[in-house]
Amino acid sequence: MGLKVLKEGKVERLKRSVGYSNARGNKMKLWMVRATTVVLLWTCLVQLMALGESWGPRVLKGWPSHDSVISGAALDVKLLPVVPVRELPPKRVYKNNGYLLISCNGGLNQMRSAICDMVAIARYLNVTLIVPELDKTSFWADPSEFEDIFDVDHFITSLRDEVRILKQLPIRLKQKVESGILHTMPPVSWSDISYYHNQILPLIQRYKVLHLNRTDARLANSGQPVDLQKLRCRVNFSALRFTSQIEELGRRVVNLLRKNGPFLVLHLRYEMDMLAFSGCTQGCNDEEVEELTRMRYAYPWWKEKIINSDLKRKDGLCPLTPEETALALRALDIDPGIQIYIAAGEIYGGERRMATLASAYPKLVRKETLLGPDDLKFFQNHSSQMAALDYLVSLESDIFVPTYDGNMAKVVEGHRRYLGFKKTILLDRKLLVELIEKYTTNSMSWDEFSSAVKEAHANRMGNPIKRLIIPDRPKEEDYFYANPEECLQQPPSDNEPVNIIQ
């Protein structure tokens, strides 16, 4: 009997325990339901508030009355601007043969064309290209990185259907390189793509990472596959977009010039470095000649030291002086009232050497005269960024006139051809020096001089021509980037100007 009562007592306690547990479980379930409901309601509230921010006052702020619907002004709905979604090209899938590091050398436009070459080479070798390193040790000593001048993300994504480009090596390989294990070499100048297949690709496959420490003029101008040539153009004219800061400043300069009518860009390459390098001292005094000579000997990579300035000038190998340039422009009947934007650094000799040109063309302007100090403060001591600004203005000009066929002159010439054969006057320096000598010594009248200059330049206005090819003498033939004919279309009949600053 006692056992039975004990058992009944245990059963009762068990029932009460189960009942308590059920009650506690029910309360827990109820609490969970309430908590979940609160979270859902809060999430909905946040979503509605977000919608309210983009839809204006309609959501959570009271719907407008019938009168306010009729009156558009009373509604005051502020719609955010619709930003179009940028469509990226599909990634090209290929077996990666290794990684290519490149260190560019020279000024902005020498590096620009080199980057185009290296992208094309990386594509044809099926390797991964690391964002190029820019030259910081040249005469200009510009510390700018790639991303300080070019839109690096656009560069990478716009070419992803051709070649894989990374901002840096994968960690394991980067650590290996940082430890000093890296094969470095300069490729042979003016090489065909076959050289890179036969000589460079095996090195990349062997070392996994290859560093090319010189990149100027390392790919032949002509005789390359058409697809490779077109890729060089695509990189140059599309992928290498300047940063938004540079483009915005370029747009401002162009707008300021356009307010006052048409303008001519004069790439007056009469700067100290060019004169020292070339040995051209026409019009310089003895002190200046000595200064330029000292500079030439100070830079070991400038190989030519003893230079006959007069002979070089007569061969057309010197940049035109400001005085010679003024005579050439006048002879070509360039309107003396036109704005002339000087796309250059500091002119050697300053106002003394610019006096003749300023007298003939009083509307001379520079970026420093069009913009305030605050606009240019971030560009100071960054010559490549300054050159990028001049590049944009040069592309937009009504007329472009280079006084020397350096890298900027050639690359801008080719870019203007691509934009519809925009007027580019390619001065025949050798002939001009000869004609100027005759005119200044009274062996030729002004009318005769002017007529001869016009006749000589009738077909030197940036019009369509075949690129000159000289086998085994690539330095003497036409530069690919000055006339990329594989990428050009015939000029439009209406000759409408092309706006390249988007």
Disulfide bonds with the S-S distance in Angstrom:
Cys233-Cys487 1.98
Cys280-Cys318 1.95
